[in-house]
Amino acid sequence: MRYAKEVKGHSPNTRSNYFYTLRALYAFACKKGLTEKNIAASMDFMRMPKTERNYLTPQEVETIAEAIQSPLIRLMVIFLFNTGLRISECLHLTLDDVDFEKRTIHVRQGKGRKDRLVPINSTLYDLLLDYKENWRDAYGSNFFFATRKTGTISYTYVNGTIRNTARKLGIKKPVSCHILRHSFASALVQKNVGLVEIQKLLGHESLAVTSIYTHTNMEALSDAVNTL
C-alpha cells in the first residue's frame, strides 16, 4: 500500500480498491482454511477524501442527446437521465419490465440483488411508447433496448458514443453513462425532492450514500448569505 502511494502515485480511489481487495482475499482464505491468520484484518480502514460527484445539468444532457447520431443511444441518454438506472440495469431490461399501463419500470436484481420499481415520467413515457410501437426493429430480441443486428446493445458502444459526443462538444467534465445517474439524482435534489424518495429511486441501501448528491453551487451559497 505504501508502494502504491509513494512510488506509483496511485489515486486514493485506486488504493482504496487495493485495500478492500486485500481484505476480501484474506477473509476468503481464512474461511476456506487456506491460511490460519487473517493478516489483512489488522489493516487500518482507509479513509477516502470526500469530493462531490460530477454531474451534468439538464441543459448539458439535452445538448449531448441532440448531438448523438444514433436514435437508440439518444433515447438511452434521455432514459438514463430520467430514471437514474445504472447502465447495467438499463441494458438488462426486457420488454416485460417496462409496464406502459402502470407507467413503471421493473428493475430486477439490481445492485445488492434487490428489485425495485421506478415510475416513468410523462416526457419519457411518450418517447418510450413511440420507440416500442414505431421504430424498435430488434424483433427477435426480448431486451427492451436492442439493435436488429445483435439483439442487444453493448455497454462499450453506448458509453463510447456518449463520451465521444461530449468531447466533441467541448464538455470538460468526465462524461459517461454513470454520470447520467448522478445527474438524475442531483437534478432531483435541486428540485427539492426528499432524499428518502431519491434513495428509493436509486435503489440505495443507505441514506448516507444518497446524501453525496446534495451538491451546492455558488448561486445557492449566494442566496443563503443574502438572507442575512
Stockholm file with secondary structure:
# STOCKHOLM 1.0

chainA/1-228         MRYAKEVKGHSPNTRSNYFYTLRALYAFACKKGLTEKNIAASMDFMRMPKTERNYLTPQEVETIAEAIQSPLIRLMVIFLFNTGLRISECLHLTLDDVDFEKRTIHVRQGKGRKDRLVPINSTLYDLLLDYKENWRDAYGSNFFFATRKTGTISYTYVNGTIRNTARKLGIKKPVSCHILRHSFASALVQKNVGLVEIQKLLGHESLAVTSIYTHTNMEALSDAVNTL
#=GR chainA/1-228 SS CHHHHHTSCCCHHHHHHHHHHHHHHHHHHHHTTSCSCCGGGGSCCCCCCCCCCCCCCHHHHHHHHHHCSCHHHHHHHHHHHHHCCCHHHHHTCBGGGEETTTTEEEECSCTTSCCEEEECCHHHHHHHHHIIIIICCCTTCCBSSCCTTTSSCCHHHHHHHHHHHHHHTTCCSCCCHHHHHHHHHHHHHHTTCCHHHHHHHHTCSCHHHHGGGCCCCHHHHHHHHHTC
#=GC SS_cons         CHHHHHTSCCCHHHHHHHHHHHHHHHHHHHHTTSCSCCGGGGSCCCCCCCCCCCCCCHHHHHHHHHHCSCHHHHHHHHHHHHHCCCHHHHHTCBGGGEETTTTEEEECSCTTSCCEEEECCHHHHHHHHHIIIIICCCTTCCBSSCCTTTSSCCHHHHHHHHHHHHHHTTCCSCCCHHHHHHHHHHHHHHTTCCHHHHHHHHTCSCHHHHGGGCCCCHHHHHHHHHTC
//
